Amino acid sequence: MTYEQGPLRTPDGGARTAPAGTHATGPPARNDRGRWAWPRRHRRPLLLSAVCVLLMQMAFAMVTTALEQSPTIDEPVYVGTSVVYVREHSLRFNPEHPPLGKLIIATGTVFAHPRLDPGFQGDQGRLGRRLLYESGNDPWRVMFWARLPVMVVTLLFGLVVFGFARDLLGSAGGLAALALYAFSPDLITNGALATLDVPAAGFVVTAAWMLWRARRRPLLYLPLAGVASGAAVATKMSTLPAVPVLLVLTGWSYWQARGDAMPRSRRATHSLVAAVGVALVLVGVVWATYLVVDPRLRWATPANVPAVHGLRALLLDWLPFPDAYGDGMRIQFGFESATWHGYLFGRLYSGSLWYYLPAALLVKTPLGMLALWCGGALAMAAVPRLRSAVPYVLLLPAVLLAAAMQGSRDLGVRYALFVPMFLAVAAAGVLALRRRWAYAVTAALVGCVAVSSLRTYPYYLPYSNEAFGGPSATHLRLHDSNVDWGQDLGRLAARLRERYPHDKDVWLVYKGSGVPSWYGIHGHDPLKVPPSRVHGLLVVSDTSIAKAEGRLAQLLSGSRAIDDVGHSITIFRRP
């Protein structure tokens, strides 16, 4: 074995230097701090093996859950739109989101070769239903191929988190951050779905990492930061609040890179030019994604696009993006102006609660991860050598979270997936304390996170931590994409066949985009007949239970819960 050069302890306590090339057959020696030091030539294989194991665990979790889950509410829209993008080069479907995320999905759907009649004229929800259930396709096959590219980019963003933390805290910090990322139930859940939330958040994290690296090599990393920033904005409009912060950090990174090599006034001018350059790259990436879909940018404003006034209208006038992007933002503003129903800790309410996302993250984040987030954030503020990284690691998610908390849709932590990504990097800051207990505590808490995550397999979507009762109790505190997003039709069909083959009367209240009859579930709607006619099995999505009023509430009050499917659907028996 070849040891690193450096002071080693002799038997009498003195220090000696092991020359390069020295070989030994004994165990690793202690370094000058009295810690065991692995030989340098063994470190890289061990590190690569650990990274591969963590990512393989995450890949296994995502693939196996993706194979079992029926389409969630949003997925058919994105999948149908991706097929239209490739075959018809039309932007007319799903304009409220930019094209890049759906183009990523399209890289998988092209291998599924789904049948879809050209020129479909219905709305985007009907488009997804036509593609999956009415065109002779196998929904399981189409959905797996659509989900696969998102799983791939989710794993790649894990490498981004690892690299970011490793730059700050070395290999141990990188592994700790990657472990938190790879075992995060929320990231596994959304990384296994053909949706836009993980790609959007991952591109923001990538942009922040590139800007951090630009402090030393600005000419290489600033253009990459511009590409990543543009990719985020071209995936979801909710990332726009990060753009001003990213541009300020661009200027600051360039300023730091040049040090005292030039006069301050000239350095300030160059920093401003660098920020403008990154902004131009960002704009170019957004335009490129639209041009990839339709090189002629054929676009007619839909009739249902709401009018926007005031500061929002001024913002739209100033955005240097295609008209389709501006109209998509108008649709998003229309969503934000609507009144939505929320559900938090057993309370059904109208409107939104400013503290909803922090409360939902508290429920759906493993306890060990919460502890490391807090400890890492405090360490980054306390350790002098990490303070310069605070704007890159903590400021960006704080700004995005503050913006998301102002939204009107309290529908799930998927609107804040940048939090577990950025704070995985921050959590590794505990190791900067350079104390044995810090390493031991970090390892123990990461182990707790792994156990909590593995215990919930394969029901990652309805996960909640042990303090709130685990996945089986999530529906008592949260709803919608936190617990029941329509993902369990396949499991429900299997459960009815296995346990209730003789029940002919099945009454179904299902919240989702799937078509129950395709899975062999031929349920009647109990809300269309008098309650006195509803007998036998009553199957209800947990989100519908949370929002139950009127006739459904009456039906539930006279029923007895007898079974649970995927912690998202409850089966009742009515006499």
ZIGIZI-V831825 format. One record per helix or strand. SS is the DSSP state (hx for helix, st for strand). FROM is the first residue (numbers start at 1). LEN is the number of residues. If there is no record, write none. Layout:
SS,FROM,LEN ; SS,FROM,LEN
This chain:
st,2,1 ; st,7,3 ; st,15,3 ; st,23,1 ; st,30,1 ; st,36,1 ; hx,40,29 ; hx,75,14 ; hx,100,13 ; hx,124,10 ; hx,139,44 ; hx,185,7 ; hx,197,17 ; hx,218,16 ; hx,237,3 ; hx,241,18 ; hx,264,30 ; hx,310,9 ; hx,323,15 ; st,341,4 ; st,347,4 ; hx,356,9 ; hx,367,16 ; hx,384,22 ; hx,413,21 ; hx,436,21 ; hx,466,3 ; hx,471,6 ; hx,480,3 ; hx,489,11 ; st,506,4 ; hx,516,4 ; st,524,1 ; hx,526,3 ; hx,531,3 ; st,536,6 ; hx,542,5 ; hx,550,8 ; st,560,6 ; st,569,6
